[in-house]
Amino acid sequence: MTERSYEKFFRQNRLPHLWCPGCGNGIVMKAIVQAIEKHEGYTQDNTVIVSGIGCSSRASGYMDFDTLHTAHGRAIPFATGIKLARPELNVIVITGDGDCTAIGGNHFIHGCRRNVDLTVIMFNNNIYGMTGGQASPTTPLGKKATTAPYGSVDRTFDSCKLAEAAGATFVARSTAFHVQHLVKTIDEALDNHGFSFIEALVQCPTAYGRRNKMGDPAKMMEWMRDNAVMKTAWDKLPDEKKSEEKFPIGVFYKAEAQPYDAAYHHVIEIAGGAAQ
Protein backbone atom coordinates (compact mmCIF):
# COMPACT_ATOMS: atom_id res chain seq x y z
CA MET A 1 0.00 0.00 0.00
CA THR A 2 1.32 3.47 -0.89
CA GLU A 3 2.32 5.47 2.15
CA ARG A 4 -0.07 8.35 2.72
CA SER A 5 1.98 10.38 5.18
CA TYR A 6 -0.03 13.54 4.42
CA GLU A 7 -2.96 12.05 6.37
CA LYS A 8 -1.37 13.21 9.62
CA PHE A 9 -2.46 16.72 8.62
CA PHE A 10 -6.16 15.78 8.79
CA ARG A 11 -8.48 15.53 11.79
CA GLN A 12 -9.55 11.95 11.26
CA ASN A 13 -12.47 12.29 13.68
CA ARG A 14 -13.99 14.95 11.39
CA LEU A 15 -13.94 12.73 8.30
CA PRO A 16 -15.57 11.81 5.97
CA HIS A 17 -16.15 15.32 4.67
CA LEU A 18 -19.53 16.78 3.74
CA TRP A 19 -18.75 17.86 0.17
CA CYS A 20 -20.88 16.48 -2.65
CA PRO A 21 -19.59 13.38 -4.48
CA GLY A 22 -17.26 14.52 -7.27
CA CYS A 23 -16.57 17.96 -5.77
CA GLY A 24 -13.04 19.23 -6.42
CA ASN A 25 -12.55 20.83 -3.01
CA GLY A 26 -11.02 17.72 -1.46
CA ILE A 27 -8.41 17.56 -4.22
CA VAL A 28 -7.23 21.09 -3.46
CA MET A 29 -7.30 20.49 0.30
CA LYS A 30 -5.04 17.47 -0.19
CA ALA A 31 -2.75 19.48 -2.48
CA ILE A 32 -2.35 22.10 0.25
CA VAL A 33 -1.24 19.58 2.89
CA GLN A 34 1.06 17.84 0.40
CA ALA A 35 2.71 21.19 -0.35
CA ILE A 36 3.05 21.91 3.37
CA GLU A 37 4.53 18.46 4.02
CA LYS A 38 7.26 18.88 1.42
CA HIS A 39 8.00 22.49 2.32
CA GLU A 40 10.87 22.99 4.74
CA GLY A 41 9.97 25.22 7.66
CA TYR A 42 6.23 24.51 7.65
CA THR A 43 4.95 22.35 10.51
CA GLN A 44 1.68 21.78 12.31
CA ASP A 45 2.99 23.91 15.17
CA ASN A 46 3.92 27.01 13.18
CA THR A 47 1.23 27.02 10.48
CA VAL A 48 -2.25 28.55 10.82
CA ILE A 49 -5.12 27.90 8.40
CA VAL A 50 -7.79 30.63 8.14
CA SER A 51 -10.99 30.32 6.13
CA GLY A 52 -14.12 32.35 5.49
CA ILE A 53 -17.58 31.00 4.67
CA GLY A 54 -18.58 28.70 1.83
CA CYS A 55 -18.10 25.14 0.58
CA SER A 56 -14.33 25.48 0.28
CA SER A 57 -13.98 27.26 3.62
CA ARG A 58 -15.15 24.14 5.41
CA ALA A 59 -11.72 22.67 4.62
CA SER A 60 -10.10 24.33 7.64
CA GLY A 61 -12.22 22.17 9.95
CA TYR A 62 -10.72 19.00 8.47
CA MET A 63 -7.09 20.14 8.70
CA ASP A 64 -5.07 19.38 11.84
CA PHE A 65 -3.42 22.75 12.40
CA ASP A 66 -4.39 25.77 14.46
CA THR A 67 -7.37 26.83 12.36
CA LEU A 68 -9.85 29.68 12.25
CA HIS A 69 -13.23 29.46 10.50
CA THR A 70 -14.23 33.12 10.30
CA ALA A 71 -17.03 35.37 9.01
CA HIS A 72 -18.12 35.56 5.38
CA GLY A 73 -15.53 37.46 3.33
CA ARG A 74 -13.38 38.28 6.35
CA ALA A 75 -10.70 35.57 6.23
CA ILE A 76 -7.98 37.94 4.98
CA PRO A 77 -8.37 40.56 7.77
CA PHE A 78 -8.45 37.80 10.42
CA ALA A 79 -5.31 36.31 8.86
CA THR A 80 -3.69 39.75 8.71
CA GLY A 81 -4.24 40.16 12.44
CA ILE A 82 -2.59 36.82 13.14
CA LYS A 83 0.42 37.69 10.96
CA LEU A 84 0.90 41.09 12.58
CA ALA A 85 0.60 39.69 16.11
CA ARG A 86 2.75 36.61 15.43
CA PRO A 87 4.91 37.31 12.36
CA GLU A 88 6.89 34.09 12.87
CA LEU A 89 3.81 32.01 11.98
CA ASN A 90 3.01 30.77 8.48
CA VAL A 91 -0.54 31.85 7.63
CA ILE A 92 -2.57 30.24 4.84
CA VAL A 93 -6.02 31.47 3.79
CA ILE A 94 -8.63 29.18 2.23
CA THR A 95 -11.41 31.02 0.44
CA GLY A 96 -13.95 30.68 -2.37
CA ASP A 97 -14.70 32.85 -5.39
CA GLY A 98 -17.71 34.48 -3.72
CA ASP A 99 -16.08 34.75 -0.29
CA CYS A 100 -12.90 36.28 -1.75
CA THR A 101 -14.02 38.48 -4.65
CA ALA A 102 -17.60 39.46 -3.72
CA ILE A 103 -18.30 40.15 -0.03
CA GLY A 104 -14.55 39.94 0.67
CA GLY A 105 -13.48 41.89 -2.40
CA ASN A 106 -12.19 45.00 -0.64
CA HIS A 107 -10.24 42.91 1.89
CA PHE A 108 -8.73 40.98 -1.02
CA ILE A 109 -7.67 44.14 -2.86
CA HIS A 110 -6.13 45.76 0.19
CA GLY A 111 -4.43 42.55 1.32
CA CYS A 112 -2.72 42.55 -2.08
CA ARG A 113 -1.98 46.29 -1.89
CA ARG A 114 -0.36 46.01 1.53
CA ASN A 115 1.54 42.88 0.49
CA VAL A 116 0.54 41.05 3.66
CA ASP A 117 2.64 37.90 4.03
CA LEU A 118 -0.19 35.41 3.44
CA THR A 119 -0.73 32.51 1.06
CA VAL A 120 -4.29 32.84 -0.23
CA ILE A 121 -5.75 29.85 -2.09
CA MET A 122 -9.05 30.60 -3.79
CA PHE A 123 -11.14 27.53 -4.67
CA ASN A 124 -12.97 28.76 -7.78
CA ASN A 125 -16.07 26.73 -8.62
CA ASN A 126 -17.72 29.63 -10.52
CA ILE A 127 -20.80 29.62 -8.29
CA TYR A 128 -22.12 30.07 -4.76
CA GLY A 129 -22.31 26.35 -4.12
CA MET A 130 -23.26 26.29 -0.45
CA THR A 131 -25.97 28.96 -0.34
CA GLY A 132 -28.16 28.05 -3.27
CA GLY A 133 -26.25 28.26 -6.56
CA GLN A 134 -26.26 32.01 -7.10
CA ALA A 135 -23.96 33.58 -9.69
CA SER A 136 -20.59 34.71 -8.32
CA PRO A 137 -18.08 37.27 -9.68
CA THR A 138 -16.34 34.43 -11.55
CA THR A 139 -19.43 32.88 -13.17
CA PRO A 140 -18.66 32.94 -16.92
CA LEU A 141 -20.81 35.02 -19.25
CA GLY A 142 -23.84 33.08 -20.41
CA LYS A 143 -23.62 30.39 -17.71
CA LYS A 144 -26.71 29.72 -15.63
CA ALA A 145 -27.24 30.11 -11.90
CA THR A 146 -30.27 30.46 -9.63
CA THR A 147 -29.90 34.25 -9.89
CA ALA A 148 -29.20 34.03 -13.64
CA PRO A 149 -31.65 31.42 -14.95
CA TYR A 150 -31.23 32.63 -18.54
CA GLY A 151 -27.45 33.01 -18.34
CA SER A 152 -25.25 35.53 -16.56
CA VAL A 153 -24.78 38.90 -18.23
CA ASP A 154 -22.24 40.16 -15.66
CA ARG A 155 -18.67 40.45 -16.93
CA THR A 156 -16.37 38.04 -15.15
CA PHE A 157 -13.54 38.92 -12.78
CA ASP A 158 -10.14 37.58 -13.77
CA SER A 159 -9.01 37.12 -10.17
CA CYS A 160 -5.36 36.65 -11.09
CA LYS A 161 -5.21 39.90 -13.06
CA LEU A 162 -7.02 41.63 -10.20
CA ALA A 163 -4.48 40.32 -7.66
CA GLU A 164 -1.52 41.41 -9.78
CA ALA A 165 -2.96 44.87 -10.44
CA ALA A 166 -3.70 45.33 -6.73
CA GLY A 167 -0.12 44.55 -5.69
CA ALA A 168 0.22 40.84 -4.89
CA THR A 169 3.81 39.62 -5.27
CA PHE A 170 3.00 36.04 -6.35
CA VAL A 171 0.06 35.21 -8.63
CA ALA A 172 -0.74 31.81 -10.14
CA ARG A 173 -3.54 29.53 -11.35
CA SER A 174 -3.99 25.77 -11.48
CA THR A 175 -6.86 23.26 -11.49
CA ALA A 176 -8.15 20.23 -9.64
CA PHE A 177 -7.22 18.14 -12.69
CA HIS A 178 -3.57 19.23 -12.74
CA VAL A 179 -2.83 17.88 -9.26
CA GLN A 180 0.97 17.74 -9.36
CA HIS A 181 1.07 21.18 -10.97
CA LEU A 182 -1.20 22.49 -8.21
CA VAL A 183 1.00 21.04 -5.43
CA LYS A 184 4.12 22.51 -7.05
CA THR A 185 2.44 25.90 -7.47
CA ILE A 186 1.32 26.05 -3.82
CA ASP A 187 4.80 24.96 -2.72
CA GLU A 188 6.33 27.79 -4.74
CA ALA A 189 3.84 30.27 -3.28
CA LEU A 190 4.85 29.26 0.26
CA ASP A 191 8.37 30.50 -0.54
CA ASN A 192 7.17 34.02 -1.28
CA HIS A 193 7.49 36.65 1.46
CA GLY A 194 4.44 38.74 0.70
CA PHE A 195 0.89 38.29 -0.59
CA SER A 196 0.69 35.06 -2.60
CA PHE A 197 -2.49 34.30 -4.54
CA ILE A 198 -3.34 30.96 -6.17
CA GLU A 199 -6.60 30.48 -8.05
CA ALA A 200 -7.48 26.77 -8.01
CA LEU A 201 -10.28 25.88 -10.43
CA VAL A 202 -12.51 23.15 -9.00
CA GLN A 203 -15.49 21.30 -10.38
CA CYS A 204 -18.89 21.79 -8.74
CA PRO A 205 -21.06 19.05 -10.28
CA THR A 206 -24.14 19.84 -8.18
CA ALA A 207 -24.77 23.60 -8.24
CA TYR A 208 -22.83 24.57 -11.38
CA GLY A 209 -22.21 21.55 -13.58
CA ARG A 210 -25.72 20.12 -13.46
CA ARG A 211 -27.39 23.47 -14.18
CA ASN A 212 -25.06 24.11 -17.10
CA LYS A 213 -25.23 20.56 -18.50
CA MET A 214 -21.51 19.97 -18.14
CA GLY A 215 -21.85 16.27 -17.42
CA ASP A 216 -20.61 14.27 -14.45
CA PRO A 217 -17.54 15.23 -12.38
CA ALA A 218 -15.21 13.28 -14.68
CA LYS A 219 -16.53 15.24 -17.69
CA MET A 220 -15.97 18.51 -15.83
CA MET A 221 -12.38 17.51 -15.11
CA GLU A 222 -11.91 16.55 -18.74
CA TRP A 223 -13.05 20.08 -19.61
CA MET A 224 -10.25 21.45 -17.39
CA ARG A 225 -7.77 19.11 -19.05
CA ASP A 226 -8.82 20.09 -22.56
CA ASN A 227 -9.03 23.87 -22.02
CA ALA A 228 -6.16 24.66 -19.65
CA VAL A 229 -2.99 25.81 -21.41
CA MET A 230 0.38 26.12 -19.67
CA LYS A 231 1.45 29.76 -19.55
CA THR A 232 4.57 29.22 -21.64
CA ALA A 233 2.40 27.79 -24.45
CA TRP A 234 -0.35 30.38 -23.89
CA ASP A 235 2.08 33.25 -24.40
CA LYS A 236 2.96 31.86 -27.84
CA LEU A 237 -0.64 31.29 -28.95
CA PRO A 238 -1.97 33.73 -31.56
CA ASP A 239 -5.08 35.60 -30.40
CA GLU A 240 -7.33 33.73 -32.84
CA LYS A 241 -6.44 30.44 -31.10
CA LYS A 242 -7.44 31.77 -27.66
CA SER A 243 -11.10 30.78 -27.55
CA GLU A 244 -13.49 31.91 -24.81
CA GLU A 245 -13.16 28.58 -23.00
CA LYS A 246 -9.36 28.30 -23.15
CA PHE A 247 -7.44 29.68 -20.18
CA PRO A 248 -3.80 29.79 -19.03
CA ILE A 249 -2.41 28.07 -15.92
CA GLY A 250 0.94 28.56 -14.25
CA VAL A 251 2.77 31.31 -12.40
CA PHE A 252 1.74 34.66 -13.90
CA TYR A 253 3.64 37.12 -11.75
CA LYS A 254 6.46 37.20 -9.19
CA ALA A 255 8.03 40.23 -7.57
CA GLU A 256 9.81 41.30 -4.39
CA ALA A 257 8.48 43.99 -2.07
CA GLN A 258 8.56 44.65 1.65
CA PRO A 259 5.90 42.51 3.37
CA TYR A 260 3.38 44.39 5.48
CA ASP A 261 4.32 42.82 8.82
CA ALA A 262 7.93 44.00 8.40
CA ALA A 263 6.79 47.54 7.60
CA TYR A 264 4.32 47.49 10.50
CA HIS A 265 6.91 46.39 13.04
CA HIS A 266 9.37 48.97 11.74
CA VAL A 267 6.81 51.66 12.56
CA ILE A 268 6.43 50.17 16.06
CA GLU A 269 10.20 50.41 16.56
CA ILE A 270 10.22 54.05 15.39
CA ALA A 271 7.27 54.89 17.66
CA GLY A 272 8.99 53.18 20.60
CA GLY A 273 12.15 55.21 20.04
CA ALA A 274 10.20 58.46 19.74
CA ALA A 275 8.38 57.74 23.00
CA GLN A 276 11.70 57.46 24.81
C-alpha positions as CSV (number, residue, x, y, z in Angstrom):
1,M,0.0,0.0,0.0
2,T,1.3,3.5,-0.9
3,E,2.3,5.5,2.2
4,R,-0.1,8.3,2.7
5,S,2.0,10.4,5.2
6,Y,0.0,13.5,4.4
7,E,-3.0,12.1,6.4
8,K,-1.4,13.2,9.6
9,F,-2.5,16.7,8.6
10,F,-6.2,15.8,8.8
11,R,-8.5,15.5,11.8
12,Q,-9.6,12.0,11.3
13,N,-12.5,12.3,13.7
14,R,-14.0,14.9,11.4
15,L,-13.9,12.7,8.3
16,P,-15.6,11.8,6.0
17,H,-16.1,15.3,4.7
18,L,-19.5,16.8,3.7
19,W,-18.7,17.9,0.2
20,C,-20.9,16.5,-2.6
21,P,-19.6,13.4,-4.5
22,G,-17.3,14.5,-7.3
23,C,-16.6,18.0,-5.8
24,G,-13.0,19.2,-6.4
25,N,-12.5,20.8,-3.0
26,G,-11.0,17.7,-1.5
27,I,-8.4,17.6,-4.2
28,V,-7.2,21.1,-3.5
29,M,-7.3,20.5,0.3
30,K,-5.0,17.5,-0.2
31,A,-2.8,19.5,-2.5
32,I,-2.4,22.1,0.3
33,V,-1.2,19.6,2.9
34,Q,1.1,17.8,0.4
35,A,2.7,21.2,-0.4
36,I,3.1,21.9,3.4
37,E,4.5,18.5,4.0
38,K,7.3,18.9,1.4
39,H,8.0,22.5,2.3
40,E,10.9,23.0,4.7
41,G,10.0,25.2,7.7
42,Y,6.2,24.5,7.7
43,T,5.0,22.3,10.5
44,Q,1.7,21.8,12.3
45,D,3.0,23.9,15.2
46,N,3.9,27.0,13.2
47,T,1.2,27.0,10.5
48,V,-2.2,28.6,10.8
49,I,-5.1,27.9,8.4
50,V,-7.8,30.6,8.1
51,S,-11.0,30.3,6.1
52,G,-14.1,32.4,5.5
53,I,-17.6,31.0,4.7
54,G,-18.6,28.7,1.8
55,C,-18.1,25.1,0.6
56,S,-14.3,25.5,0.3
57,S,-14.0,27.3,3.6
58,R,-15.2,24.1,5.4
59,A,-11.7,22.7,4.6
60,S,-10.1,24.3,7.6
61,G,-12.2,22.2,9.9
62,Y,-10.7,19.0,8.5
63,M,-7.1,20.1,8.7
64,D,-5.1,19.4,11.8
65,F,-3.4,22.8,12.4
66,D,-4.4,25.8,14.5
67,T,-7.4,26.8,12.4
68,L,-9.8,29.7,12.3
69,H,-13.2,29.5,10.5
70,T,-14.2,33.1,10.3
71,A,-17.0,35.4,9.0
72,H,-18.1,35.6,5.4
73,G,-15.5,37.5,3.3
74,R,-13.4,38.3,6.4
75,A,-10.7,35.6,6.2
76,I,-8.0,37.9,5.0
77,P,-8.4,40.6,7.8
78,F,-8.4,37.8,10.4
79,A,-5.3,36.3,8.9
80,T,-3.7,39.8,8.7
81,G,-4.2,40.2,12.4
82,I,-2.6,36.8,13.1
83,K,0.4,37.7,11.0
84,L,0.9,41.1,12.6
85,A,0.6,39.7,16.1
86,R,2.8,36.6,15.4
87,P,4.9,37.3,12.4
88,E,6.9,34.1,12.9
89,L,3.8,32.0,12.0
90,N,3.0,30.8,8.5
91,V,-0.5,31.9,7.6
92,I,-2.6,30.2,4.8
93,V,-6.0,31.5,3.8
94,I,-8.6,29.2,2.2
95,T,-11.4,31.0,0.4
96,G,-14.0,30.7,-2.4
97,D,-14.7,32.8,-5.4
98,G,-17.7,34.5,-3.7
99,D,-16.1,34.7,-0.3
100,C,-12.9,36.3,-1.8
101,T,-14.0,38.5,-4.6
102,A,-17.6,39.5,-3.7
103,I,-18.3,40.2,0.0
104,G,-14.6,39.9,0.7
105,G,-13.5,41.9,-2.4
106,N,-12.2,45.0,-0.6
107,H,-10.2,42.9,1.9
108,F,-8.7,41.0,-1.0
109,I,-7.7,44.1,-2.9
110,H,-6.1,45.8,0.2
111,G,-4.4,42.5,1.3
112,C,-2.7,42.6,-2.1
113,R,-2.0,46.3,-1.9
114,R,-0.4,46.0,1.5
115,N,1.5,42.9,0.5
116,V,0.5,41.1,3.7
117,D,2.6,37.9,4.0
118,L,-0.2,35.4,3.4
119,T,-0.7,32.5,1.1
120,V,-4.3,32.8,-0.2
121,I,-5.7,29.9,-2.1
122,M,-9.1,30.6,-3.8
123,F,-11.1,27.5,-4.7
124,N,-13.0,28.8,-7.8
125,N,-16.1,26.7,-8.6
126,N,-17.7,29.6,-10.5
127,I,-20.8,29.6,-8.3
128,Y,-22.1,30.1,-4.8
129,G,-22.3,26.3,-4.1
130,M,-23.3,26.3,-0.4
131,T,-26.0,29.0,-0.3
132,G,-28.2,28.1,-3.3
133,G,-26.3,28.3,-6.6
134,Q,-26.3,32.0,-7.1
135,A,-24.0,33.6,-9.7
136,S,-20.6,34.7,-8.3
137,P,-18.1,37.3,-9.7
138,T,-16.3,34.4,-11.5
139,T,-19.4,32.9,-13.2
140,P,-18.7,32.9,-16.9
141,L,-20.8,35.0,-19.3
142,G,-23.8,33.1,-20.4
143,K,-23.6,30.4,-17.7
144,K,-26.7,29.7,-15.6
145,A,-27.2,30.1,-11.9
146,T,-30.3,30.5,-9.6
147,T,-29.9,34.3,-9.9
148,A,-29.2,34.0,-13.6
149,P,-31.7,31.4,-15.0
150,Y,-31.2,32.6,-18.5
151,G,-27.5,33.0,-18.3
152,S,-25.2,35.5,-16.6
153,V,-24.8,38.9,-18.2
154,D,-22.2,40.2,-15.7
155,R,-18.7,40.4,-16.9
156,T,-16.4,38.0,-15.1
157,F,-13.5,38.9,-12.8
158,D,-10.1,37.6,-13.8
159,S,-9.0,37.1,-10.2
160,C,-5.4,36.6,-11.1
161,K,-5.2,39.9,-13.1
162,L,-7.0,41.6,-10.2
163,A,-4.5,40.3,-7.7
164,E,-1.5,41.4,-9.8
165,A,-3.0,44.9,-10.4
166,A,-3.7,45.3,-6.7
167,G,-0.1,44.6,-5.7
168,A,0.2,40.8,-4.9
169,T,3.8,39.6,-5.3
170,F,3.0,36.0,-6.4
171,V,0.1,35.2,-8.6
172,A,-0.7,31.8,-10.1
173,R,-3.5,29.5,-11.4
174,S,-4.0,25.8,-11.5
175,T,-6.9,23.3,-11.5
176,A,-8.2,20.2,-9.6
177,F,-7.2,18.1,-12.7
178,H,-3.6,19.2,-12.7
179,V,-2.8,17.9,-9.3
180,Q,1.0,17.7,-9.4
181,H,1.1,21.2,-11.0
182,L,-1.2,22.5,-8.2
183,V,1.0,21.0,-5.4
184,K,4.1,22.5,-7.1
185,T,2.4,25.9,-7.5
186,I,1.3,26.0,-3.8
187,D,4.8,25.0,-2.7
188,E,6.3,27.8,-4.7
189,A,3.8,30.3,-3.3
190,L,4.9,29.3,0.3
191,D,8.4,30.5,-0.5
192,N,7.2,34.0,-1.3
193,H,7.5,36.6,1.5
194,G,4.4,38.7,0.7
195,F,0.9,38.3,-0.6
196,S,0.7,35.1,-2.6
197,F,-2.5,34.3,-4.5
198,I,-3.3,31.0,-6.2
199,E,-6.6,30.5,-8.0
200,A,-7.5,26.8,-8.0
201,L,-10.3,25.9,-10.4
202,V,-12.5,23.2,-9.0
203,Q,-15.5,21.3,-10.4
204,C,-18.9,21.8,-8.7
205,P,-21.1,19.1,-10.3
206,T,-24.1,19.8,-8.2
207,A,-24.8,23.6,-8.2
208,Y,-22.8,24.6,-11.4
209,G,-22.2,21.5,-13.6
210,R,-25.7,20.1,-13.5
211,R,-27.4,23.5,-14.2
212,N,-25.1,24.1,-17.1
213,K,-25.2,20.6,-18.5
214,M,-21.5,20.0,-18.1
215,G,-21.8,16.3,-17.4
216,D,-20.6,14.3,-14.5
217,P,-17.5,15.2,-12.4
218,A,-15.2,13.3,-14.7
219,K,-16.5,15.2,-17.7
220,M,-16.0,18.5,-15.8
221,M,-12.4,17.5,-15.1
222,E,-11.9,16.6,-18.7
223,W,-13.0,20.1,-19.6
224,M,-10.3,21.5,-17.4
225,R,-7.8,19.1,-19.0
226,D,-8.8,20.1,-22.6
227,N,-9.0,23.9,-22.0
228,A,-6.2,24.7,-19.7
229,V,-3.0,25.8,-21.4
230,M,0.4,26.1,-19.7
231,K,1.4,29.8,-19.5
232,T,4.6,29.2,-21.6
233,A,2.4,27.8,-24.4
234,W,-0.3,30.4,-23.9
235,D,2.1,33.3,-24.4
236,K,3.0,31.9,-27.8
237,L,-0.6,31.3,-29.0
238,P,-2.0,33.7,-31.6
239,D,-5.1,35.6,-30.4
240,E,-7.3,33.7,-32.8
241,K,-6.4,30.4,-31.1
242,K,-7.4,31.8,-27.7
243,S,-11.1,30.8,-27.5
244,E,-13.5,31.9,-24.8
245,E,-13.2,28.6,-23.0
246,K,-9.4,28.3,-23.2
247,F,-7.4,29.7,-20.2
248,P,-3.8,29.8,-19.0
249,I,-2.4,28.1,-15.9
250,G,0.9,28.6,-14.3
251,V,2.8,31.3,-12.4
252,F,1.7,34.7,-13.9
253,Y,3.6,37.1,-11.7
254,K,6.5,37.2,-9.2
255,A,8.0,40.2,-7.6
256,E,9.8,41.3,-4.4
257,A,8.5,44.0,-2.1
258,Q,8.6,44.6,1.6
259,P,5.9,42.5,3.4
260,Y,3.4,44.4,5.5
261,D,4.3,42.8,8.8
262,A,7.9,44.0,8.4
263,A,6.8,47.5,7.6
264,Y,4.3,47.5,10.5
265,H,6.9,46.4,13.0
266,H,9.4,49.0,11.7
267,V,6.8,51.7,12.6
268,I,6.4,50.2,16.1
269,E,10.2,50.4,16.6
270,I,10.2,54.1,15.4
271,A,7.3,54.9,17.7
272,G,9.0,53.2,20.6
273,G,12.1,55.2,20.0
274,A,10.2,58.5,19.7
275,A,8.4,57.7,23.0
276,Q,11.7,57.5,24.8
